[in-house]
Amino acid sequence: MGRVFAWAERQGGIEAMEKNSAMKSSLLYNTIQESAGFYTCTVDKACWSRMNVPFRIKNGDETLEAAFLKGAEQKGMIQLKGHR
C-alpha cells in the first residue's frame, strides 16, 4: 500500500486524484451521450459511477460489441465486457 500512496502523492494527492477521476468519467459519459445512440448507458444518470461506466453498442449489437472488445484487447484493455 505504501507504494500506491506514494504514487498518489506524486500525482498531486487526493485532490488531484479526485479531479482526474471526474475528468475521465465525464469524458466517457459525454462520449456516450454525444454518440447519437451508437453507445448507450443503461444506468440512470443519478446512479452514474466514476469507477464503472457501463455502456452498450448499438442497443447490444453483439457483432459490434465483439469487434470493440477485440480492438480494446489489442490495445491492452482487458475485461471490459462486464456483466449484465
C-alpha positions in Angstrom: 0.0 0.0 0.0 2.9 2.4 0.7 3.8 2.5 -3.0 0.3 3.3 -4.0 0.1 6.2 -1.5 3.5 7.5 -2.6 2.4 7.4 -6.2 -0.9 9.2 -5.5 1.0 11.8 -3.6 3.4 12.3 -6.5 0.3 12.8 -8.8 -0.9 15.7 -6.6 -2.6 13.9 -3.7 -6.3 13.2 -3.1 -7.4 16.5 -4.7 -5.6 15.7 -8.0 -6.8 12.1 -8.0 -10.4 13.3 -7.5 -10.1 15.9 -10.3 -8.6 13.3 -12.7 -11.3 10.7 -11.8 -14.0 13.3 -12.5 -12.4 14.3 -15.8 -12.0 10.8 -17.1 -15.5 9.6 -16.2 -17.0 12.8 -17.7 -15.1 12.2 -20.9 -16.7 8.7 -21.1 -20.2 9.8 -20.2 -20.0 12.7 -22.6 -18.9 10.5 -25.5 -21.8 8.1 -24.8 -24.3 11.0 -24.7 -23.0 12.6 -27.8 -22.8 9.4 -29.9 -26.4 9.8 -31.3 -27.4 6.4 -29.9 -24.3 4.5 -31.1 -23.4 4.0 -27.4 -26.0 3.8 -24.7 -25.7 3.8 -20.9 -28.2 1.6 -19.2 -27.7 3.2 -15.8 -29.9 6.1 -14.5 -27.8 9.3 -14.5 -28.4 9.7 -10.8 -26.5 6.4 -10.2 -23.5 7.0 -12.5 -20.2 5.8 -11.2 -16.7 7.1 -11.8 -15.3 3.7 -11.3 -17.5 1.7 -13.6 -19.0 3.2 -16.8 -21.3 0.6 -18.3 -22.4 1.0 -21.9 -23.7 -0.9 -24.8 -23.1 -0.5 -28.5 -26.0 0.0 -30.9 -28.6 -1.5 -28.5 -26.5 -4.5 -27.7 -25.3 -5.4 -31.3 -23.2 -8.5 -30.4 -21.1 -8.3 -33.6 -20.1 -4.7 -33.0 -19.5 -5.3 -29.3 -17.3 -8.3 -30.1 -15.3 -6.2 -32.6 -15.0 -3.4 -30.0 -13.7 -5.8 -27.3 -11.2 -7.4 -29.7 -9.8 -4.0 -30.7 -9.7 -3.0 -27.0 -7.8 -6.2 -26.1 -5.3 -5.5 -28.9 -4.6 -2.1 -27.1 -4.1 -3.8 -23.8 -7.6 -3.1 -22.3 -8.9 -6.3 -21.0 -12.0 -7.5 -19.1 -14.2 -4.7 -20.5 -17.2 -7.0 -21.3 -18.5 -6.8 -17.7 -21.8 -8.3 -16.8 -25.5 -7.7 -17.4 
